[in-house]
Amino acid sequence: MNERRRTAYDEPVQATADRVASNEALFAEANDAIAVIAGSIPPRPLVPFLCECPDARCTQIAELSLGEYALLRLFANRFVIAPSCMGGDRAGTLVVETTERFTIVDRLVV
C-alpha cells in the first residue's frame, strides 16, 4: 500500500489554527529562553534557535544573531523558520525575509 505520511500541513486550516498558534508560541517561548542564556555567556556571532513552524515534531535549527532575534520579537505574528523547513508555505503566511540561515514569516491568518 502506498500511503503518504501525514504532516501538519495536511489538515484543514480552521481545524489546525489553535494547534498552529500553540506550537508557534511554544517554540517562540523556548527561543526566548535560548536568547536570554545566549545573552549571558561570552558573545558568539550566531545563536542556534528552534524552528518556529507549526509542526511540533520539527527539529530544524535556524541561526540568528541576537540582534536579528530581538528584531523578530518586535512583531507578535512573526516567526523564524529554519532554511530546510517548509513551515513558511502555509496559507495565510507572508514571507518577510529570507536568508541562507533563516526565513522570517508573518502569520496573517492564524
N, C-alpha and C positions, 0 to 999 in steps of 0.2 A: 504494500500500500504506500502511496506517495503522499504522505501528509506533511504539510509545511508546519514548522513550529510557529505557534502563535507568539506575537510580540505585543508590547504595549501600544503599538500603532494600529493594531487590527480592530480594536474596539471602537464603537461609535463615540464621537467627540463628547456628546452630552453625558453618556454613561461614565466616561472617564474623567470628567472635569475635576471632580473632588480629589480623585487619586492623583491626577497630574499636579494639581496645586499642592497637595500634601507632600508628594515626593520632591518637588522642586524646593519647597520650603525647608524640608528636612535636609536636603543636600546643601542649601544655602546656609542653614544654621551650622552644619558641620564645617563648612568652609569659613564661616566667621570665626569659629574656634581655631581653625588652622591659621588664619591671618593673625589672630592675637598671639598665638605661640610663635609664629614666624617673626612677628614684630619684637619679640622679647629675647631673641637669640642673635648672634652675630649675623649681620645682613648677608643675604645672598641675592643675586640679581633676579632669579626666578623662583617662584614657590609652586609646588605641585598642589593643585586644587582638584576636588572631585568634580566630575561632570554633573551638571545640574539638570540633566534631561529627565523626562517623565518615567523612564524605565528604572524601577527600584533595583534591578539586577545589574545595571551598568557599573562597570569598574574602570572606566576610562579616566584618564588624567589630563587636565589642561594646565599648562604652566603660564602663570601671570606674574608680573611684578606686583608688589604690594600697592603701588600707585594705581596700576590698572585695575586691581581688585577693588580698591576704595572707590574709584570712579564708577565701576559697575554697580556697586551697592547704593549709589545715589538715586537709582531708579528701581522702585519696588517690583516692577514687572520684567526686569531684565535678568537674564541668567547666562551663565557660562557653559558652553558645550565643548567637549573635547573634539579635536580635529577629526578623529576617526569615527565619531558617533553620528547617528542620523537624527538626533534629538531636535535639531533645528528645522526638520522637514514637516512638522505638524501644521495642520490648518490653523489659521489664526496666529501664526508666528511671523514676525518680521525680523530678518537678519539685519542687525545694526552694524556689525563689524566682523570681518573675517581675517584672521592672520594664519600663519603656519602653526601657531601654538594653541589657538582657541578661536571659537566663534561666540559672539555675543548676540543673543536673541531677545526680542521683546515679545512677550506673550500678550497679544492684543485681545484675544478671547481666551478665557480660562474656564 
